[in-house]
């Protein structure tokens, strides 16, 4: 089993009872910016940290992180997935993913 490495900007999320590693690559961030119409990386991070996001936006963030972590799930699979801890845990994982991505300690 692969465990998340916070120093690499990785976050673990449990989906359908299985742990998955998420990581945002630069390419994933660029795609996310375009899909969500963000003006900049900082604006994207602030948007998520404010908690003023829609569930579809959260799913896009999680999908991008899962792809970057080598765990691609289809949009349909992710929409129908059960997140351990529910929507609140999924939101926390998304916020942690952004925080680790933009942390100066993550390499």
C-alpha positions in Angstrom: 0.0 0.0 0.0 1.3 3.4 -1.0 1.2 6.1 1.7 1.0 9.8 1.0 4.2 11.8 1.4 3.4 15.3 2.7 6.8 16.5 1.7 5.9 15.8 -2.0 2.6 17.6 -1.6 0.6 14.4 -1.3 -2.6 13.8 0.5 -4.4 10.5 1.2 -8.1 10.2 0.6 -10.2 7.0 1.2 -12.7 6.3 -1.5 -15.0 3.3 -1.5 -12.9 1.9 1.3 -9.6 2.1 -0.5 -6.8 4.6 0.2 -5.7 6.8 -2.7 -2.8 9.3 -3.0 -3.5 12.7 -4.4 -1.0 15.2 -5.7 -1.4 18.3 -7.9 1.0 18.6 -10.7 1.5 21.9 -12.6 -0.4 20.5 -15.5 -3.3 19.5 -13.3 -3.3 23.0 -11.8 -3.4 24.6 -15.3 -6.3 22.4 -16.3 -8.1 23.1 -13.1 -7.6 26.9 -13.6 -9.2 26.6 -17.1 -12.0 24.4 -16.1 -13.0 26.6 -13.1 -12.3 30.0 -14.8 -9.7 31.1 -12.2 -7.6 34.1 -12.9 -4.5 32.7 -11.1 -3.1 29.9 -8.9 -3.5 32.2 -5.9 -7.1 33.0 -6.8 -7.8 29.3 -7.2 -6.3 28.4 -3.8 -8.2 31.3 -2.1 -11.4 30.2 -3.7 -11.2 26.7 -2.2 -9.9 27.8 1.2 -12.8 30.2 1.6 -15.2 27.2 1.5 -17.3 29.0 -1.1 -17.1 26.3 -3.7 -19.7 24.0 -5.3 -19.6 20.2 -5.1 -18.8 19.9 -8.8 -15.7 22.2 -8.3 -14.6 20.0 -5.4 -14.9 16.9 -7.5 -12.8 18.5 -10.2 -10.1 19.3 -7.6 -10.2 15.8 -6.3 -10.1 14.3 -9.8 -7.0 16.4 -10.7 -5.3 15.4 -7.5 -6.1 11.7 -8.1 -4.7 11.9 -11.6 -1.5 13.6 -10.3 -1.2 10.8 -7.7 -1.4 8.1 -10.3 -5.0 7.1 -9.3 -7.2 8.2 -12.2 -10.9 7.7 -11.7 -13.5 8.6 -14.3 -15.8 11.5 -13.5 -18.7 9.1 -13.2 -16.8 6.9 -10.8 -15.9 9.8 -8.7 -19.5 11.2 -8.7 -20.8 7.9 -7.4 -18.0 7.2 -5.0 -18.4 6.9 -1.2 -15.8 9.1 0.6 -14.8 7.8 4.1 -16.0 10.6 6.3 -18.4 11.9 3.8 -18.5 15.3 2.0 -16.8 17.0 4.9 -13.8 14.7 4.7 -13.6 15.1 0.9 -13.6 18.9 1.4 -10.9 18.7 4.0 -8.8 16.5 1.8 -9.2 19.0 -1.1 -8.2 21.9 1.1 -5.2 19.9 2.5 -4.2 19.1 -1.1 -4.1 22.8 -2.0 -2.3 23.7 1.2 0.4 21.1 0.6 0.7 22.0 -3.1 1.4 25.7 -2.2 3.4 25.0 0.9 7.1 26.1 0.7 7.9 22.9 2.6 6.5 20.7 -0.1 9.1 19.8 -2.8 
